[in-house]
Amino acid sequence: MVFKDLKVGTPIYVFDKGAMKVSEGKVLSKGIPHMSATQVGTMCLDIKIELEGNTYTLEVKDSGTIAYVQSSMSISPNKEDILKDVKATK
């Protein structure tokens, strides 16, 4: 699944590379696609997720299946993509 196909309530998987921990959150809302202010020429959308009791708003590439947040976290609606990232980190 790509980010633009997310629905409210869809599980979202987060890999914290610093803690070597995978967590499952859920999508609270999804914005409309827009041109990214930081990634020139890239269509993005804002998603709001809940993770471990906290709420985060993130900008992700609308056609992407995995996004890298900060330097130590990756997020994806696909558990398989997160597990590949975990294996690549080990």
Stockholm file with secondary structure:
# STOCKHOLM 1.0

chainA/1-90         MVFKDLKVGTPIYVFDKGAMKVSEGKVLSKGIPHMSATQVGTMCLDIKIELEGNTYTLEVKDSGTIAYVQSSMSISPNKEDILKDVKATK
#=GR chainA/1-90 SS CCGGGCCTTCEEEEEETTTTEEEEEEEEEECCCEECSSSTTCEEEEEEEEETTEEEEEEEETTCSCEEETTTEEEESCHHHHHHHHHHHC
#=GC SS_cons        CCGGGCCTTCEEEEEETTTTEEEEEEEEEECCCEECSSSTTCEEEEEEEEETTEEEEEEEETTCSCEEETTTEEEESCHHHHHHHHHHHC
//
